[in-house]
Amino acid sequence: QTLIGTCVLSDPCGTVSNGVLTFNAIADDAMADATGILAWARGVNSDDNFVLDMTAGILDVDNVTKIPVDADLIFNTLSAQAGGVIQVLSGSITEGNM
C-alpha cells in the first residue's frame, strides 16, 4: 500500500450526537505524496498509532447523495495526483459501523 496523502483532523476532531461522530473541518493536504485512487483512509492518533480505517467517497451530481452510500469521508475527488491537493469535504462515522 502506498501513502497518497495526509489530511489532519482538528482538535477536537468533531462532535457526537445520537451515536454519530461528525468531523469538524479536516485540513487539506496541499501536496499529495503520490498519484492514486482514494479508496479508504486510515485514522491514527497523535502518536501515529492505528485507530480506524474509513471508506472514501464522493458526492453525486446532486451534491447530496454519497457514492458509495456508506462512505465515511467525502472527498472532492477520488483521483489524487502527486503534488496536488487532497480535500476532504465532510466526514462522519456511526457507532457500531467500524
C-alpha positions, 0 to 999 in steps of 0.5 A, spaced: 500 500 500 502 506 498 501 513 502 497 518 497 496 523 502 495 526 509 489 530 511 489 532 519 483 532 523 482 538 528 482 538 535 477 536 537 476 532 531 468 533 531 462 532 535 457 526 537 450 526 537 445 520 537 451 515 536 454 519 530 461 522 530 461 528 525 468 531 523 469 538 524 473 541 518 479 536 516 485 540 513 487 539 506 493 536 504 496 541 499 501 536 496 499 529 495 505 524 496 503 520 490 498 519 484 492 514 486 485 512 487 482 514 494 479 508 496 479 508 504 483 512 509 486 510 515 485 514 522 491 514 527 492 518 533 497 523 535 502 518 536 501 515 529 498 509 532 492 505 528 485 507 530 480 506 524 480 505 517 474 509 513 471 508 506 472 514 501 467 517 497 464 522 493 458 526 492 453 525 486 451 530 481 446 532 486 451 534 491 447 530 496 447 523 495 454 519 497 457 514 492 458 509 495 452 510 500 456 508 506 462 512 505 465 515 511 469 521 508 467 525 502 472 527 498 472 532 492 475 527 488 477 520 488 483 521 483 489 524 487 495 526 483 502 527 486 503 534 488 496 536 488 491 537 493 487 532 497 480 535 500 476 532 504 469 535 504 465 532 510 466 526 514 462 522 519 462 515 522 456 511 526 457 507 532 457 500 531 459 501 523 467 500 524 
